[in-house]
Amino acid sequence: MTIPLKSAEELAAMRVSCRLAAEVLAEVVAKVALGVTTGALDLLARRLIEGRKARPFFLGYRKYPSAMCISVNEEVIHGIPGRRVVQPGDVVSLDVGVLKSGFHGDCATTVMVGVADPDVIRLVETTRRALAAAVAAARPGGRLSDVSRVVQGIAEASGCSVVREFVGHGVGRHLHEDPQIPNYGRPGRGPVLKPGMTLAIEPMVNLGGRGVCVLDDGWTVVTEDGRPSAHFEHTVAVLEESVEVLTVT
């Protein structure tokens, strides 16, 4: 495993691409509402990215047909936007990836639309907390599995489960770089976190069991038991004495 370490100049470029991704995500989130279609949200994301002279990197990546991944309710990740209309009680996960000046920015969030179910609210807030704690654990000198264990611990303590078949990853000149970042595991294992590493940390947490499967479209990942899932993601940089969240506006 070779984990790229970014130079100061490369980190500066990463900050630009990641901030752009975060800005686009925030603008799309602001348009999530009852009656909107996931396809309309995707078109908005594409216009915003291209309007900033960047590339919506998901579009065409391994033949993925859209600029964003939009996953609703039991859809975990990689949902394909289309005619689906956002309904009351929906949990909508939005994932955006951009390429700007040779570097990728990658981030995701989950939005609740008129959700009243306390279990669903618990799921989303648990996943949000898991991401924050995982980011805090990505400090220089720690081990990669410390990040993974934090996610698992928070999710399971709240009665939820983490997806194991899909993971976070390094990110930079390529969308997916070493290392892979599972959302489970024992602490104190794996590579030592070093300054210059840039990581996409992304808890994927299910309200029910951890089992998932891929639909016939070859992309959309859903929970086996049909219960809701939530997904949050930040790209972060490990610095000399701290960790910096790059996907902020």
PyRosetta script that sets phi, psi and omega in degrees:
from pyrosetta import init, pose_from_sequence

init()
pose = pose_from_sequence("MTIPLKSAEELAAMRVSCRLAAEVLAEVVAKVALGVTTGALDLLARRLIEGRKARPFFLGYRKYPSAMCISVNEEVIHGIPGRRVVQPGDVVSLDVGVLKSGFHGDCATTVMVGVADPDVIRLVETTRRALAAAVAAARPGGRLSDVSRVVQGIAEASGCSVVREFVGHGVGRHLHEDPQIPNYGRPGRGPVLKPGMTLAIEPMVNLGGRGVCVLDDGWTVVTEDGRPSAHFEHTVAVLEESVEVLTVT")
pose.set_psi(1, 127.5)
pose.set_omega(1, 176.4)
pose.set_phi(2, -117.3)
pose.set_psi(2, 111.9)
pose.set_omega(2, -178.3)
pose.set_phi(3, -97.0)
pose.set_psi(3, 115.6)
pose.set_omega(3, -179.0)
pose.set_phi(4, -63.7)
pose.set_psi(4, 137.2)
pose.set_omega(4, 173.7)
pose.set_phi(5, -108.5)
pose.set_psi(5, 122.2)
pose.set_omega(5, -174.7)
pose.set_phi(6, -82.3)
pose.set_psi(6, 140.8)
pose.set_omega(6, 173.7)
pose.set_phi(7, -76.7)
pose.set_psi(7, 172.4)
pose.set_omega(7, 177.7)
pose.set_phi(8, -58.8)
pose.set_psi(8, -39.9)
pose.set_omega(8, 179.6)
pose.set_phi(9, -67.3)
pose.set_psi(9, -39.4)
pose.set_omega(9, 178.8)
pose.set_phi(10, -68.7)
pose.set_psi(10, -38.0)
pose.set_omega(10, 175.9)
pose.set_phi(11, -63.2)
pose.set_psi(11, -36.7)
pose.set_omega(11, 177.6)
pose.set_phi(12, -63.1)
pose.set_psi(12, -41.6)
pose.set_omega(12, 177.2)
pose.set_phi(13, -66.6)
pose.set_psi(13, -38.6)
pose.set_omega(13, 177.0)
pose.set_phi(14, -61.7)
pose.set_psi(14, -39.1)
pose.set_omega(14, 179.6)
pose.set_phi(15, -60.2)
pose.set_psi(15, -38.4)
pose.set_omega(15, -179.7)
pose.set_phi(16, -66.5)
pose.set_psi(16, -50.5)
pose.set_omega(16, -177.6)
pose.set_phi(17, -66.0)
pose.set_psi(17, -37.7)
pose.set_omega(17, -178.7)
pose.set_phi(18, -72.2)
pose.set_psi(18, -38.9)
pose.set_omega(18, 176.8)
pose.set_phi(19, -63.9)
pose.set_psi(19, -38.9)
pose.set_omega(19, 177.4)
pose.set_phi(20, -61.0)
pose.set_psi(20, -45.8)
pose.set_omega(20, 179.0)
pose.set_phi(21, -59.6)
pose.set_psi(21, -42.8)
pose.set_omega(21, -179.4)
pose.set_phi(22, -65.8)
pose.set_psi(22, -39.0)
pose.set_omega(22, 178.3)
pose.set_phi(23, -64.4)
pose.set_psi(23, -44.1)
pose.set_omega(23, 178.7)
pose.set_phi(24, -62.8)
pose.set_psi(24, -45.3)
pose.set_omega(24, -180.0)
pose.set_phi(25, -59.5)
pose.set_psi(25, -43.4)
pose.set_omega(25, -179.3)
pose.set_phi(26, -63.2)
pose.set_psi(26, -39.7)
pose.set_omega(26, 179.9)
pose.set_phi(27, -68.6)
pose.set_psi(27, -37.7)
pose.set_omega(27, 178.1)
pose.set_phi(28, -69.7)
pose.set_psi(28, -43.1)
pose.set_omega(28, 178.1)
pose.set_phi(29, -55.6)
pose.set_psi(29, -38.7)
pose.set_omega(29, -179.0)
pose.set_phi(30, -63.8)
pose.set_psi(30, -19.0)
pose.set_omega(30, -178.9)
pose.set_phi(31, -99.6)
pose.set_psi(31, -1.9)
pose.set_omega(31, 177.8)
pose.set_phi(32, -72.9)
pose.set_psi(32, 119.6)
pose.set_omega(32, -176.2)
pose.set_phi(33, -159.1)
pose.set_psi(33, 165.9)
pose.set_omega(33, 177.3)
pose.set_phi(34, -57.6)
pose.set_psi(34, 133.0)
pose.set_omega(34, 175.7)
pose.set_phi(35, 92.4)
pose.set_psi(35, -16.2)
pose.set_omega(35, 178.2)
pose.set_phi(36, -77.0)
pose.set_psi(36, 147.5)
pose.set_omega(36, 176.4)
pose.set_phi(37, -93.0)
pose.set_psi(37, 152.1)
pose.set_omega(37, 176.7)
pose.set_phi(38, -64.3)
pose.set_psi(38, -30.1)
pose.set_omega(38, 177.2)
pose.set_phi(39, -64.1)
pose.set_psi(39, -38.4)
pose.set_omega(39, 178.4)
pose.set_phi(40, -65.9)
pose.set_psi(40, -38.6)
pose.set_omega(40, 177.0)
pose.set_phi(41, -64.0)
pose.set_psi(41, -39.3)
pose.set_omega(41, 179.0)
pose.set_phi(42, -65.0)
pose.set_psi(42, -43.8)
pose.set_omega(42, 178.8)
pose.set_phi(43, -62.4)
pose.set_psi(43, -38.3)
pose.set_omega(43, 176.6)
pose.set_phi(44, -61.7)
pose.set_psi(44, -46.0)
pose.set_omega(44, 179.5)
pose.set_phi(45, -58.9)
pose.set_psi(45, -43.4)
pose.set_omega(45, -179.3)
pose.set_phi(46, -62.9)
pose.set_psi(46, -43.9)
pose.set_omega(46, 179.5)
pose.set_phi(47, -63.0)
pose.set_psi(47, -41.4)
pose.set_omega(47, -179.1)
pose.set_phi(48, -65.1)
pose.set_psi(48, -43.5)
pose.set_omega(48, -179.0)
pose.set_phi(49, -66.1)
pose.set_psi(49, -50.1)
pose.set_omega(49, -177.7)
pose.set_phi(50, -67.3)
pose.set_psi(50, -29.7)
pose.set_omega(50, 176.7)
pose.set_phi(51, -67.3)
pose.set_psi(51, -19.8)
pose.set_omega(51, 176.2)
pose.set_phi(52, -97.8)
pose.set_psi(52, 16.2)
pose.set_omega(52, 178.0)
pose.set_phi(53, 58.5)
pose.set_psi(53, 41.6)
pose.set_omega(53, 176.1)
pose.set_phi(54, -125.5)
pose.set_psi(54, 175.2)
pose.set_omega(54, -177.7)
pose.set_phi(55, -113.1)
pose.set_psi(55, 130.7)
pose.set_omega(55, 171.9)
pose.set_phi(56, -74.0)
pose.set_psi(56, 96.0)
pose.set_omega(56, -165.2)
pose.set_phi(57, -67.3)
pose.set_psi(57, -27.6)
pose.set_omega(57, 179.8)
pose.set_phi(58, -63.4)
pose.set_psi(58, -32.1)
pose.set_omega(58, -176.6)
pose.set_phi(59, -63.4)
pose.set_psi(59, 113.1)
pose.set_omega(59, -179.1)
pose.set_phi(60, 88.5)
pose.set_psi(60, -7.3)
pose.set_omega(60, 179.4)
pose.set_phi(61, -68.4)
pose.set_psi(61, 116.4)
pose.set_omega(61, -174.7)
pose.set_phi(62, 49.2)
pose.set_psi(62, 36.4)
pose.set_omega(62, 177.6)
pose.set_phi(63, 71.0)
pose.set_psi(63, 17.7)
pose.set_omega(63, 173.3)
pose.set_phi(64, -65.6)
pose.set_psi(64, 134.5)
pose.set_omega(64, -167.6)
pose.set_phi(65, -91.0)
pose.set_psi(65, 2.5)
pose.set_omega(65, -171.3)
pose.set_phi(66, -133.5)
pose.set_psi(66, 165.7)
pose.set_omega(66, -179.9)
pose.set_phi(67, -80.5)
pose.set_psi(67, -28.5)
pose.set_omega(67, 179.5)
pose.set_phi(68, -125.8)
pose.set_psi(68, 157.5)
pose.set_omega(68, 165.6)
pose.set_phi(69, -97.9)
pose.set_psi(69, 124.6)
pose.set_omega(69, 179.2)
pose.set_phi(70, -127.0)
pose.set_psi(70, 115.6)
pose.set_omega(70, -172.2)
pose.set_phi(71, -120.7)
pose.set_psi(71, 130.1)
pose.set_omega(71, -172.6)
pose.set_phi(72, -117.4)
pose.set_psi(72, 129.7)
pose.set_omega(72, 173.6)
pose.set_phi(73, 60.0)
pose.set_psi(73, -108.0)
pose.set_omega(73, -176.4)
pose.set_phi(74, -75.5)
pose.set_psi(74, -8.7)
pose.set_omega(74, 176.1)
pose.set_phi(75, -76.5)
pose.set_psi(75, 125.2)
pose.set_omega(75, -174.1)
pose.set_phi(76, -84.8)
pose.set_psi(76, -58.4)
pose.set_omega(76, -179.9)
pose.set_phi(77, -149.1)
pose.set_psi(77, 167.8)
pose.set_omega(77, 171.7)
pose.set_phi(78, 65.1)
pose.set_psi(78, 21.5)
pose.set_omega(78, 174.5)
pose.set_phi(79, -63.9)
pose.set_psi(79, 140.8)
pose.set_omega(79, -177.7)
pose.set_phi(80, -95.7)
pose.set_psi(80, 119.4)
pose.set_omega(80, 179.5)
pose.set_phi(81, -62.9)
pose.set_psi(81, 152.7)
pose.set_omega(81, -179.4)
pose.set_phi(82, -174.1)
pose.set_psi(82, -132.9)
pose.set_omega(82, -175.0)
pose.set_phi(83, -84.9)
pose.set_psi(83, -5.0)
pose.set_omega(83, -177.1)
pose.set_phi(84, -60.0)
pose.set_psi(84, 131.7)
pose.set_omega(84, -178.9)
pose.set_phi(85, -100.0)
pose.set_psi(85, 134.2)
pose.set_omega(85, 178.6)
pose.set_phi(86, -68.5)
pose.set_psi(86, 128.0)
pose.set_omega(86, -175.3)
pose.set_phi(87, -114.7)
pose.set_psi(87, 161.5)
pose.set_omega(87, 175.7)
pose.set_phi(88, -58.5)
pose.set_psi(88, 134.9)
pose.set_omega(88, -179.8)
pose.set_phi(89, 89.3)
pose.set_psi(89, 0.7)
pose.set_omega(89, -179.0)
pose.set_phi(90, -74.9)
pose.set_psi(90, 147.5)
pose.set_omega(90, 170.5)
pose.set_phi(91, -111.6)
pose.set_psi(91, 116.0)
pose.set_omega(91, -172.0)
pose.set_phi(92, -115.1)
pose.set_psi(92, 116.4)
pose.set_omega(92, 177.2)
pose.set_phi(93, -99.9)
pose.set_psi(93, 130.9)
pose.set_omega(93, -177.4)
pose.set_phi(94, -123.5)
pose.set_psi(94, 129.1)
pose.set_omega(94, -175.9)
pose.set_phi(95, -128.9)
pose.set_psi(95, 126.1)
pose.set_omega(95, -177.3)
pose.set_phi(96, -126.1)
pose.set_psi(96, 140.6)
pose.set_omega(96, 174.7)
pose.set_phi(97, -132.2)
pose.set_psi(97, 131.6)
pose.set_omega(97, 179.7)
pose.set_phi(98, -127.6)
pose.set_psi(98, 153.7)
pose.set_omega(98, 174.5)
pose.set_phi(99, -120.5)
pose.set_psi(99, 121.0)
pose.set_omega(99, -178.5)
pose.set_phi(100, -138.5)
pose.set_psi(100, 123.2)
pose.set_omega(100, 177.6)
pose.set_phi(101, 53.8)
pose.set_psi(101, 37.7)
pose.set_omega(101, 173.5)
pose.set_phi(102, 87.0)
pose.set_psi(102, 2.4)
pose.set_omega(102, -178.9)
pose.set_phi(103, -129.5)
pose.set_psi(103, 150.6)
pose.set_omega(103, -175.6)
pose.set_phi(104, -100.5)
pose.set_psi(104, 144.9)
pose.set_omega(104, 168.0)
pose.set_phi(105, -119.5)
pose.set_psi(105, 138.1)
pose.set_omega(105, -172.1)
pose.set_phi(106, -143.9)
pose.set_psi(106, 123.0)
pose.set_omega(106, 178.6)
pose.set_phi(107, -155.4)
pose.set_psi(107, 160.5)
pose.set_omega(107, -178.1)
pose.set_phi(108, -151.2)
pose.set_psi(108, 158.3)
pose.set_omega(108, 174.9)
pose.set_phi(109, -151.5)
pose.set_psi(109, 166.0)
pose.set_omega(109, 177.8)
pose.set_phi(110, -123.2)
pose.set_psi(110, 131.7)
pose.set_omega(110, -175.9)
pose.set_phi(111, -114.8)
pose.set_psi(111, 134.3)
pose.set_omega(111, 174.3)
pose.set_phi(112, -98.4)
pose.set_psi(112, 131.1)
pose.set_omega(112, -178.1)
pose.set_phi(113, -114.7)
pose.set_psi(113, 102.0)
pose.set_omega(113, 179.6)
pose.set_phi(114, 61.3)
pose.set_psi(114, 33.2)
pose.set_omega(114, -178.3)
pose.set_phi(115, -81.0)
pose.set_psi(115, 127.7)
pose.set_omega(115, 176.8)
pose.set_phi(116, -115.9)
pose.set_psi(116, -15.5)
pose.set_omega(116, -177.7)
pose.set_phi(117, -66.5)
pose.set_psi(117, 117.9)
pose.set_omega(117, -177.8)
pose.set_phi(118, -63.2)
pose.set_psi(118, -29.0)
pose.set_omega(118, 177.9)
pose.set_phi(119, -67.9)
pose.set_psi(119, -39.6)
pose.set_omega(119, 178.8)
pose.set_phi(120, -68.6)
pose.set_psi(120, -41.1)
pose.set_omega(120, 176.3)
pose.set_phi(121, -60.6)
pose.set_psi(121, -42.4)
pose.set_omega(121, 177.7)
pose.set_phi(122, -60.4)
pose.set_psi(122, -41.9)
pose.set_omega(122, 178.4)
pose.set_phi(123, -58.4)
pose.set_psi(123, -50.9)
pose.set_omega(123, -175.0)
pose.set_phi(124, -67.0)
pose.set_psi(124, -43.7)
pose.set_omega(124, -179.7)
pose.set_phi(125, -68.2)
pose.set_psi(125, -34.5)
pose.set_omega(125, 175.6)
pose.set_phi(126, -62.4)
pose.set_psi(126, -44.4)
pose.set_omega(126, -179.1)
pose.set_phi(127, -66.3)
pose.set_psi(127, -38.8)
pose.set_omega(127, 176.7)
pose.set_phi(128, -61.6)
pose.set_psi(128, -44.5)
pose.set_omega(128, 179.1)
pose.set_phi(129, -65.7)
pose.set_psi(129, -37.0)
pose.set_omega(129, 179.9)
pose.set_phi(130, -63.1)
pose.set_psi(130, -40.4)
pose.set_omega(130, 177.8)
pose.set_phi(131, -64.4)
pose.set_psi(131, -46.0)
pose.set_omega(131, -179.2)
pose.set_phi(132, -59.7)
pose.set_psi(132, -42.7)
pose.set_omega(132, -179.4)
pose.set_phi(133, -69.6)
pose.set_psi(133, -36.3)
pose.set_omega(133, 179.0)
pose.set_phi(134, -66.8)
pose.set_psi(134, -39.8)
pose.set_omega(134, 176.6)
pose.set_phi(135, -61.2)
pose.set_psi(135, -44.4)
pose.set_omega(135, 179.7)
pose.set_phi(136, -63.1)
pose.set_psi(136, -29.3)
pose.set_omega(136, -178.9)
pose.set_phi(137, -80.5)
pose.set_psi(137, -10.3)
pose.set_omega(137, -176.8)
pose.set_phi(138, -86.3)
pose.set_psi(138, 49.2)
pose.set_omega(138, -175.8)
pose.set_phi(139, -92.1)
pose.set_psi(139, 152.9)
pose.set_omega(139, -178.3)
pose.set_phi(140, -60.3)
pose.set_psi(140, 138.7)
pose.set_omega(140, -179.6)
pose.set_phi(141, 91.7)
pose.set_psi(141, -14.6)
pose.set_omega(141, 175.8)
pose.set_phi(142, -79.3)
pose.set_psi(142, -179.0)
pose.set_omega(142, 177.8)
pose.set_phi(143, -107.7)
pose.set_psi(143, 149.2)
pose.set_omega(143, -178.2)
pose.set_phi(144, -58.2)
pose.set_psi(144, -38.6)
pose.set_omega(144, -177.0)
pose.set_phi(145, -70.1)
pose.set_psi(145, -15.4)
pose.set_omega(145, 173.4)
pose.set_phi(146, -62.6)
pose.set_psi(146, -38.5)
pose.set_omega(146, 177.4)
pose.set_phi(147, -64.8)
pose.set_psi(147, -45.9)
pose.set_omega(147, -178.7)
pose.set_phi(148, -61.8)
pose.set_psi(148, -44.5)
pose.set_omega(148, -176.0)
pose.set_phi(149, -65.1)
pose.set_psi(149, -35.6)
pose.set_omega(149, 179.7)
pose.set_phi(150, -60.7)
pose.set_psi(150, -44.2)
pose.set_omega(150, 179.6)
pose.set_phi(151, -61.2)
pose.set_psi(151, -49.9)
pose.set_omega(151, -178.9)
pose.set_phi(152, -59.4)
pose.set_psi(152, -44.7)
pose.set_omega(152, -176.7)
pose.set_phi(153, -62.1)
pose.set_psi(153, -44.7)
pose.set_omega(153, -179.5)
pose.set_phi(154, -67.3)
pose.set_psi(154, -44.0)
pose.set_omega(154, -179.0)
pose.set_phi(155, -61.7)
pose.set_psi(155, -49.5)
pose.set_omega(155, -175.2)
pose.set_phi(156, -71.7)
pose.set_psi(156, -31.6)
pose.set_omega(156, 176.5)
pose.set_phi(157, -65.1)
pose.set_psi(157, -23.0)
pose.set_omega(157, 179.4)
pose.set_phi(158, -96.0)
pose.set_psi(158, 7.1)
pose.set_omega(158, 178.5)
pose.set_phi(159, 82.0)
pose.set_psi(159, 15.4)
pose.set_omega(159, 178.6)
pose.set_phi(160, -106.7)
pose.set_psi(160, -179.6)
pose.set_omega(160, 179.1)
pose.set_phi(161, -135.1)
pose.set_psi(161, 153.9)
pose.set_omega(161, 179.9)
pose.set_phi(162, -103.7)
pose.set_psi(162, 143.9)
pose.set_omega(162, 175.9)
pose.set_phi(163, -72.8)
pose.set_psi(163, 135.6)
pose.set_omega(163, -176.9)
pose.set_phi(164, -108.5)
pose.set_psi(164, -19.5)
pose.set_omega(164, -175.7)
pose.set_phi(165, -78.7)
pose.set_psi(165, -17.8)
pose.set_omega(165, -178.7)
pose.set_phi(166, -128.1)
pose.set_psi(166, 144.7)
pose.set_omega(166, -167.8)
pose.set_phi(167, -139.6)
pose.set_psi(167, 166.9)
pose.set_omega(167, 168.1)
pose.set_phi(168, -75.1)
pose.set_psi(168, -177.1)
pose.set_omega(168, -170.2)
pose.set_phi(169, -166.1)
pose.set_psi(169, 161.7)
pose.set_omega(169, 167.7)
pose.set_phi(170, -67.7)
pose.set_psi(170, 156.4)
pose.set_omega(170, -178.8)
pose.set_phi(171, -150.5)
pose.set_psi(171, 148.2)
pose.set_omega(171, -179.1)
pose.set_phi(172, 176.8)
pose.set_psi(172, -115.4)
pose.set_omega(172, 175.6)
pose.set_phi(173, -65.3)
pose.set_psi(173, -25.6)
pose.set_omega(173, 174.5)
pose.set_phi(174, -115.1)
pose.set_psi(174, 149.5)
pose.set_omega(174, 178.6)
pose.set_phi(175, -63.8)
pose.set_psi(175, -39.6)
pose.set_omega(175, 179.0)
pose.set_phi(176, -119.4)
pose.set_psi(176, 112.8)
pose.set_omega(176, 176.4)
pose.set_phi(177, -123.0)
pose.set_psi(177, 168.5)
pose.set_omega(177, 169.1)
pose.set_phi(178, -67.4)
pose.set_psi(178, 148.3)
pose.set_omega(178, 3.4)
pose.set_phi(179, -96.9)
pose.set_psi(179, 162.1)
pose.set_omega(179, 166.2)
pose.set_phi(180, -74.7)
pose.set_psi(180, 146.1)
pose.set_omega(180, -175.9)
pose.set_phi(181, -126.5)
pose.set_psi(181, 90.0)
pose.set_omega(181, 177.1)
pose.set_phi(182, -64.7)
pose.set_psi(182, 161.6)
pose.set_omega(182, 176.4)
pose.set_phi(183, -101.9)
pose.set_psi(183, 27.3)
pose.set_omega(183, 178.1)
pose.set_phi(184, -156.3)
pose.set_psi(184, 163.9)
pose.set_omega(184, 175.7)
pose.set_phi(185, 138.7)
pose.set_psi(185, 173.4)
pose.set_omega(185, 177.3)
pose.set_phi(186, -86.7)
pose.set_psi(186, 145.0)
pose.set_omega(186, 180.0)
pose.set_phi(187, -71.8)
pose.set_psi(187, 164.4)
pose.set_omega(187, 174.0)
pose.set_phi(188, 76.0)
pose.set_psi(188, 20.0)
pose.set_omega(188, -178.1)
pose.set_phi(189, -125.8)
pose.set_psi(189, 168.8)
pose.set_omega(189, 177.0)
pose.set_phi(190, 81.9)
pose.set_psi(190, -174.0)
pose.set_omega(190, -176.7)
pose.set_phi(191, -62.0)
pose.set_psi(191, 149.1)
pose.set_omega(191, 171.5)
pose.set_phi(192, -74.8)
pose.set_psi(192, 135.8)
pose.set_omega(192, 179.1)
pose.set_phi(193, -76.7)
pose.set_psi(193, 124.4)
pose.set_omega(193, -174.1)
pose.set_phi(194, -121.5)
pose.set_psi(194, 150.8)
pose.set_omega(194, 176.0)
pose.set_phi(195, -55.4)
pose.set_psi(195, 136.3)
pose.set_omega(195, -178.5)
pose.set_phi(196, 102.1)
pose.set_psi(196, -14.8)
pose.set_omega(196, 175.4)
pose.set_phi(197, -71.8)
pose.set_psi(197, 137.9)
pose.set_omega(197, 173.7)
pose.set_phi(198, -123.0)
pose.set_psi(198, 124.6)
pose.set_omega(198, -167.4)
pose.set_phi(199, -128.5)
pose.set_psi(199, 136.6)
pose.set_omega(199, 171.3)
pose.set_phi(200, -97.1)
pose.set_psi(200, 104.8)
pose.set_omega(200, -179.0)
pose.set_phi(201, -95.8)
pose.set_psi(201, 124.0)
pose.set_omega(201, -173.0)
pose.set_phi(202, -145.8)
pose.set_psi(202, 88.9)
pose.set_omega(202, 173.9)
pose.set_phi(203, -60.9)
pose.set_psi(203, 132.9)
pose.set_omega(203, 171.9)
pose.set_phi(204, -121.9)
pose.set_psi(204, 111.8)
pose.set_omega(204, -168.7)
pose.set_phi(205, -124.6)
pose.set_psi(205, 133.9)
pose.set_omega(205, 179.9)
pose.set_phi(206, -104.9)
pose.set_psi(206, 145.4)
pose.set_omega(206, 175.9)
pose.set_phi(207, -71.5)
pose.set_psi(207, -34.0)
pose.set_omega(207, 179.5)
pose.set_phi(208, -102.0)
pose.set_psi(208, -132.4)
pose.set_omega(208, 179.8)
pose.set_phi(209, -73.7)
pose.set_psi(209, 166.1)
pose.set_omega(209, -175.6)
pose.set_phi(210, -84.1)
pose.set_psi(210, -8.3)
pose.set_omega(210, -175.9)
pose.set_phi(211, -66.8)
pose.set_psi(211, 138.1)
pose.set_omega(211, 178.0)
pose.set_phi(212, -136.1)
pose.set_psi(212, 163.6)
pose.set_omega(212, 174.5)
pose.set_phi(213, -147.7)
pose.set_psi(213, 162.7)
pose.set_omega(213, -178.7)
pose.set_phi(214, -103.7)
pose.set_psi(214, 132.3)
pose.set_omega(214, -179.9)
pose.set_phi(215, -72.0)
pose.set_psi(215, 173.5)
pose.set_omega(215, -176.0)
pose.set_phi(216, -66.4)
pose.set_psi(216, -15.3)
pose.set_omega(216, 176.9)
pose.set_phi(217, -71.9)
pose.set_psi(217, -6.6)
pose.set_omega(217, 177.6)
pose.set_phi(218, 82.1)
pose.set_psi(218, -0.7)
pose.set_omega(218, -176.1)
pose.set_phi(219, -126.7)
pose.set_psi(219, -53.2)
pose.set_omega(219, -169.6)
pose.set_phi(220, -65.9)
pose.set_psi(220, 120.4)
pose.set_omega(220, 178.1)
pose.set_phi(221, -97.2)
pose.set_psi(221, 126.9)
pose.set_omega(221, -178.9)
pose.set_phi(222, -125.1)
pose.set_psi(222, 159.0)
pose.set_omega(222, 175.2)
pose.set_phi(223, -73.5)
pose.set_psi(223, 141.1)
pose.set_omega(223, -179.6)
pose.set_phi(224, -65.1)
pose.set_psi(224, -32.0)
pose.set_omega(224, -176.9)
pose.set_phi(225, -92.8)
pose.set_psi(225, 0.9)
pose.set_omega(225, 176.8)
pose.set_phi(226, 76.8)
pose.set_psi(226, 6.9)
pose.set_omega(226, 179.4)
pose.set_phi(227, -87.3)
pose.set_psi(227, 161.2)
pose.set_omega(227, -172.8)
pose.set_phi(228, -67.2)
pose.set_psi(228, 159.2)
pose.set_omega(228, 176.8)
pose.set_phi(229, -134.9)
pose.set_psi(229, 157.1)
pose.set_omega(229, 177.5)
pose.set_phi(230, -132.4)
pose.set_psi(230, 153.3)
pose.set_omega(230, -174.1)
pose.set_phi(231, -146.0)
pose.set_psi(231, 124.1)
pose.set_omega(231, 174.0)
pose.set_phi(232, -128.6)
pose.set_psi(232, 148.8)
pose.set_omega(232, -178.3)
pose.set_phi(233, -152.3)
pose.set_psi(233, 137.6)
pose.set_omega(233, 168.8)
pose.set_phi(234, -129.4)
pose.set_psi(234, 146.4)
pose.set_omega(234, 164.8)
pose.set_phi(235, -93.8)
pose.set_psi(235, 129.8)
pose.set_omega(235, -177.6)
pose.set_phi(236, -126.1)
pose.set_psi(236, 159.2)
pose.set_omega(236, 174.5)
pose.set_phi(237, -119.4)
pose.set_psi(237, 130.9)
pose.set_omega(237, 173.3)
pose.set_phi(238, -82.5)
pose.set_psi(238, 123.5)
pose.set_omega(238, -179.3)
pose.set_phi(239, -106.9)
pose.set_psi(239, -174.5)
pose.set_omega(239, -176.2)
pose.set_phi(240, -62.5)
pose.set_psi(240, -39.2)
pose.set_omega(240, -175.6)
pose.set_phi(241, -130.4)
pose.set_psi(241, 7.8)
pose.set_omega(241, -175.0)
pose.set_phi(242, -160.8)
pose.set_psi(242, -176.2)
pose.set_omega(242, 173.7)
pose.set_phi(243, -123.3)
pose.set_psi(243, 139.2)
pose.set_omega(243, -178.0)
pose.set_phi(244, -115.8)
pose.set_psi(244, 127.4)
pose.set_omega(244, 172.7)
pose.set_phi(245, -78.5)
pose.set_psi(245, 120.4)
pose.set_omega(245, -177.2)
pose.set_phi(246, -89.8)
pose.set_psi(246, -28.3)
pose.set_omega(246, -176.1)
pose.set_phi(247, -89.7)
pose.set_psi(247, 66.2)
pose.set_omega(247, 176.3)
pose.set_phi(248, -128.6)
pose.set_psi(248, 153.6)
pose.set_omega(248, -179.1)
pose.set_phi(249, -91.3)
pose.dump_pdb("model.pdb")
